[in-house]
Amino acid sequence: MEKIPLGFHETMDTHEMINFKTICLMKAKLMQGLCFDNDLKALMEKDVKQSIEDIQELKELYKKARTL
């Protein structure tokens, strides 16, 4: 199967999603240190792990981006 590169608008959208997920990840990590409820802390840890996976997936997609 031929590898089709992303369009310029898709590249920009992917970049914006990576930035958004990174900010969410940083916020969740910061809030874990301030949280005293173990159930909430576990939920935030699950969110952190999922965010890391999502960012890795988006980075793989971003590799298909067109360059000028």
N, C-alpha and C positions, 0 to 999 in steps of 0.2 A: 504494500500500500504506500502511495506517495505521501510524503510529509508536506502538508499544506501550511505555509506560514500564516500567522495571524495578520489581520489587517491593522492599519494604524490605529483605528478607533478601538479595536479589540485589545491591542497592546496597551493603550492608555487605560482602558477599563481594568485590565488585569493589574496594571501598576497601582491603580487606585485601590483595588481590593486587597493587594498585598499590604499597602500602607495602612488601610483600615484594620485588617486582621492583626497587624503588628502592634498598633496602638491598643487594641482590645486585649491582646496578650500581655502587654506591659501593665495595663491597668489591673487586670486580674491578678498578676503576680504581685503587684504592689498591695492590693487589697487583702491578699492572703495573709500578709504579715500583720495586718491590722485587725483581722477577724479572730474572734474568740470562740465562735460556735463551730464545733467539729463537723457537723453536717454541712454547713455552708462552706467551710474550708474544703471539704471533700468535693463538693460540687464545683468549686472554683478550680481545684486541681484537675478535675475532669475536663473543665473548659480549657484550661491551659494546654493539656495534652492534645485535645481536639484542635485547638488553634495552631499548635505546632505542626500537626499533620496537614491541616489546611494550607498553611503557608508553604510547606514543602511541595504540596500538589500545585499550588499556584506558581511557584518558582519553576517547576518543570514545564508548565504551560507557557510561562514567560520566555523560556528558552526558544520557543518557536516564533518569537517576535521578529518583525522585519526591522532592519537597520537602514539608516540613510547612507 
